[in-house]
Amino acid sequence: MGLQVTNNKPAWLILFTIIVATINPAAAEDNTGTQWSITPYAWFPDTTVNLAFQDTNIGAGEIRFKDVLDVIDSAFMLHIEGGRGNWSAFTDITYISTSDTTERELLTVDADKEQLLIDAVVAYWPQGVGSPLSVFGGVRYSGLDDEYRVSRDDTELGTQRSSETYYDALVGVRYRFDISDRWAVLTRADYSAGDSEAGFLLRANLAYTVGRQRQNRLLFGYQHKQAEYRDGDLTLDLRLSGFMAGFNFRF
């Protein structure tokens, strides 16, 4: 499974461009109340994997994050949002690249894997952008790319690459529970389905407001995500749960 790159713009990029255009970022220059938010964050999940062939389980196991950390080449996670009035748009981007080498009795297997996950979403705030409640809908894009190279005594015997992309419809809700003037709990729940099988995400973060104008937030909490991908007769079921932390810039 993996990401196929072409010269055409993917659907999620076209959708997000249209959404942002309707919000009119130029309004920020006119001082009409446009609000922006950028949140780099990190997630440290343990992963449970189940692999099935024609609905028969052929492999299962749990991968600790500390084991994944040893094989990560590069990774970033970023949330960007802008809006005014009762509407906003946001994109949530996760990119992970890993490489690993497995030594067997006669063979060496080098594995390179890439995952690109993007949510492109429009959100509605019944009481206005920045209020506690928002509901949202959009597209969830998942690109998975795996490459395996088999060699023996430094002689390459062959390469196998699996590549697939998935587009899912996404709906969800966010709610902020204000505890005090500086402390709050930020929650999110969403559901997606389409090219992949049904999946969902649950998130809860404790937020502490910092800065002289109390605009920025320090975030730490927990996230759980389940996703199921089908590629022909193979079905991959992933469950990821773990601590997350980030910093929310608001302006």
C-alpha positions as CSV (number, residue, x, y, z in Angstrom):
1,M,0.0,0.0,0.0
2,G,1.3,3.5,-0.5
3,L,1.1,7.0,-2.1
4,Q,1.2,7.4,-5.8
5,V,2.5,10.8,-6.8
6,T,1.2,12.4,-10.0
7,N,1.3,15.8,-11.7
8,N,-2.4,16.4,-10.9
9,K,-3.6,18.1,-7.8
10,P,-5.1,15.6,-5.3
11,A,-8.8,16.1,-4.4
12,W,-8.0,17.1,-0.8
13,L,-5.9,20.1,-2.0
14,I,-8.5,21.3,-4.4
15,L,-11.2,21.0,-1.7
16,F,-9.1,22.9,0.9
17,T,-8.3,25.7,-1.5
18,I,-12.0,26.2,-2.2
19,I,-12.8,26.2,1.5
20,V,-10.1,28.8,2.4
21,A,-11.2,31.0,-0.5
22,T,-14.7,31.1,0.9
23,I,-13.4,32.2,4.3
24,N,-11.4,35.0,2.6
25,P,-8.1,35.2,4.4
26,A,-7.7,38.8,3.1
27,A,-10.3,39.8,5.7
28,A,-7.6,39.7,8.3
29,E,-6.1,42.8,6.7
30,D,-9.5,44.5,7.0
31,N,-9.6,43.8,10.7
32,T,-13.0,42.0,10.3
33,G,-12.3,39.4,13.0
34,T,-10.6,36.5,11.1
35,Q,-8.9,34.1,13.5
36,W,-5.9,31.9,12.7
37,S,-4.4,29.0,14.6
38,I,-1.3,26.9,13.9
39,T,-0.5,23.9,16.1
40,P,2.6,21.7,15.7
41,Y,2.2,18.6,17.8
42,A,3.6,15.2,18.5
43,W,1.9,11.8,19.1
44,F,3.5,8.8,20.8
45,P,1.1,5.9,20.1
46,D,1.5,2.2,20.7
47,T,0.1,0.3,17.7
48,T,-2.0,-2.8,17.5
49,V,-1.9,-4.5,14.0
50,N,-4.2,-7.2,12.6
51,L,-3.7,-8.5,9.1
52,A,-6.4,-10.7,7.5
53,F,-6.5,-12.6,4.1
54,Q,-10.1,-13.2,2.9
55,D,-11.4,-12.5,6.4
56,T,-9.0,-15.0,7.9
57,N,-6.5,-13.5,10.4
58,I,-2.9,-14.2,9.3
59,G,-1.0,-12.0,11.7
60,A,-1.5,-9.8,14.8
61,G,0.8,-8.0,17.2
62,E,1.5,-4.8,19.2
63,I,4.3,-2.3,18.4
64,R,5.5,-0.1,21.2
65,F,6.3,3.5,20.3
66,K,9.8,3.1,21.7
67,D,10.4,0.4,19.1
68,V,9.0,2.7,16.3
69,L,11.2,5.6,17.4
70,D,14.4,3.6,16.5
71,V,13.3,3.4,12.8
72,I,11.8,6.8,12.2
73,D,13.7,8.8,9.6
74,S,11.5,11.9,9.6
75,A,8.0,12.9,10.9
76,F,5.9,16.0,11.4
77,M,2.3,16.7,12.6
78,L,0.6,20.1,12.0
79,H,-2.8,21.5,12.4
80,I,-3.7,24.8,10.6
81,E,-7.1,26.6,10.9
82,G,-8.6,29.9,9.9
83,G,-12.1,31.3,10.1
84,R,-14.4,34.1,10.9
85,G,-18.1,34.5,11.8
86,N,-19.6,31.0,12.1
87,W,-17.3,29.2,9.7
88,S,-13.7,28.0,9.6
89,A,-11.5,25.6,7.6
90,F,-8.7,23.5,8.9
91,T,-6.2,20.9,7.7
92,D,-4.5,18.3,9.9
93,I,-1.3,16.8,8.4
94,T,0.7,13.8,9.5
95,Y,3.8,12.5,7.7
96,I,5.9,9.6,8.9
97,S,8.9,8.0,7.1
98,T,10.6,4.9,8.5
99,S,13.3,2.5,7.4
100,D,14.4,-0.8,8.9
101,T,16.7,-3.7,8.1
102,T,16.0,-7.3,9.1
103,E,18.8,-9.8,9.0
104,R,17.7,-13.4,8.3
105,E,19.8,-16.6,8.0
106,L,20.5,-16.2,4.3
107,L,18.7,-13.0,3.3
108,T,18.6,-9.3,4.3
109,V,15.4,-7.3,4.0
110,D,15.4,-3.5,3.8
111,A,12.0,-1.9,4.4
112,D,11.1,1.8,3.6
113,K,7.7,3.0,4.6
114,E,5.9,6.4,4.2
115,Q,2.5,7.5,5.5
116,L,0.8,10.7,4.6
117,L,-2.5,11.4,6.3
118,I,-4.4,14.6,5.7
119,D,-7.8,15.9,6.9
120,A,-9.2,18.8,4.8
121,V,-12.3,20.1,6.7
122,V,-14.9,22.9,7.0
123,A,-16.3,23.6,10.5
124,Y,-19.5,25.3,11.7
125,W,-19.5,27.1,15.0
126,P,-23.1,27.8,16.2
127,Q,-22.0,30.6,18.5
128,G,-19.1,31.9,16.4
129,V,-15.5,31.0,15.8
130,G,-13.7,30.5,19.1
131,S,-16.7,29.4,21.1
132,P,-16.8,26.0,22.8
133,L,-18.7,24.0,20.2
134,S,-18.0,23.2,16.5
135,V,-19.1,20.5,14.1
136,F,-17.2,19.7,11.0
137,G,-17.1,17.7,7.8
138,G,-14.7,17.1,4.9
139,V,-12.3,14.6,3.4
140,R,-9.7,12.3,5.0
141,Y,-6.8,11.3,2.7
142,S,-4.5,8.4,3.5
143,G,-1.5,7.6,1.4
144,L,0.5,4.4,2.3
145,D,3.7,3.5,0.6
146,D,5.8,0.4,1.4
147,E,9.0,-0.8,-0.4
148,Y,10.9,-4.0,0.4
149,R,14.4,-4.8,-1.0
150,V,15.7,-8.4,-0.6
151,S,19.4,-9.0,-0.9
152,R,22.0,-11.8,-0.3
153,D,25.7,-11.1,0.3
154,D,25.3,-7.5,-0.9
155,T,23.6,-8.7,-4.1
156,E,20.1,-7.4,-4.6
157,L,17.6,-10.2,-5.4
158,G,14.5,-8.1,-6.0
159,T,12.3,-5.2,-4.9
160,Q,8.6,-5.2,-4.0
161,R,6.5,-2.0,-3.7
162,S,3.0,-1.7,-2.5
163,S,1.2,1.6,-3.1
164,E,-2.4,2.7,-2.4
165,T,-4.4,5.9,-1.6
166,Y,-7.7,6.2,0.2
167,Y,-10.3,9.1,0.2
168,D,-12.9,9.0,3.0
169,A,-15.8,11.3,3.9
170,L,-15.2,12.7,7.4
171,V,-17.6,14.1,10.0
172,G,-17.0,15.1,13.6
173,V,-17.5,17.4,16.6
174,R,-15.2,19.4,18.9
175,Y,-16.0,20.8,22.3
176,R,-14.0,22.9,24.8
177,F,-14.7,22.6,28.5
178,D,-13.5,25.8,30.2
179,I,-12.1,25.1,33.7
180,S,-10.7,28.5,34.6
181,D,-9.3,31.6,32.8
182,R,-6.2,29.6,31.9
183,W,-7.2,26.0,31.9
184,A,-9.5,24.1,29.6
185,V,-10.1,20.6,28.2
186,L,-10.2,20.3,24.4
187,T,-12.0,17.3,23.0
188,R,-12.5,16.0,19.4
189,A,-14.4,12.9,18.0
190,D,-14.8,12.0,14.3
191,Y,-15.9,9.2,12.0
192,S,-14.7,8.5,8.5
193,A,-15.7,6.0,5.8
194,G,-15.3,5.6,2.0
195,D,-12.4,4.0,0.1
196,S,-11.2,2.5,3.4
197,E,-13.4,0.7,5.9
198,A,-15.0,2.7,8.8
199,G,-12.6,4.4,11.2
200,F,-12.7,6.9,14.0
201,L,-10.6,9.2,16.2
202,L,-11.0,10.3,19.8
203,R,-8.9,13.0,21.4
204,A,-8.8,14.9,24.7
205,N,-6.2,17.6,25.6
206,L,-5.6,19.6,28.7
207,A,-4.8,23.2,27.5
208,Y,-3.0,25.8,29.5
209,T,-3.1,29.4,28.2
210,V,0.2,31.3,28.1
211,G,1.5,34.6,26.8
212,R,0.8,38.2,27.8
213,Q,-2.4,38.4,25.8
214,R,-3.3,34.8,26.7
215,Q,-3.7,33.8,23.1
216,N,-1.4,30.7,22.9
217,R,-1.9,27.3,24.5
218,L,0.3,24.5,25.8
219,L,-1.4,21.2,25.0
220,F,-1.0,17.7,26.4
221,G,-3.4,14.8,26.4
222,Y,-4.3,11.5,24.8
223,Q,-5.5,10.3,21.4
224,H,-6.9,7.0,20.1
225,K,-7.4,6.2,16.4
226,Q,-8.7,3.1,14.6
227,A,-8.5,2.6,10.8
228,E,-9.1,-0.3,8.5
229,Y,-7.7,-0.5,5.0
230,R,-8.5,-3.1,2.3
231,D,-6.2,-4.0,-0.6
232,G,-7.7,-6.8,-2.6
233,D,-8.1,-9.9,-0.3
234,L,-5.9,-8.3,2.3
235,T,-7.3,-6.2,5.2
236,L,-5.1,-4.2,7.6
237,D,-6.7,-3.1,10.9
238,L,-4.7,-0.5,12.8
239,R,-5.4,0.7,16.4
240,L,-3.2,3.5,17.7
241,S,-3.3,4.9,21.3
242,G,-1.0,7.1,23.2
243,F,0.1,10.4,24.7
244,M,0.2,13.6,22.6
245,A,1.6,17.1,23.2
246,G,1.7,20.4,21.2
247,F,1.7,24.1,21.2
248,N,-1.2,26.2,19.8
249,F,-0.4,29.6,18.3
250,R,-3.4,31.8,17.9
251,F,-3.6,35.2,16.1
